[in-house]
């Protein structure tokens, strides 16, 4: 697009590479949505002490998810 300053990584990626990324995202959409739903189901934002176990569970889930990647 004329007049738009895209970030460097976008300017360096080829059309073929972008299509591969988009294809991967489409193929794994259900899994990504599943994982997101699983994570957001944990009540992880709270100032109430009774939710501390939930906060720990959410952080443990995220750590494990990152390790699995």
Secondary structure, 3 states (H helix, E strand, C coil): CCCCCCCHHHHHCCHHHHHHHHHHHHHCHHHHHHHHHHHHCCCCCCCCHHHHHHHHHHHHHHHHHHHHC
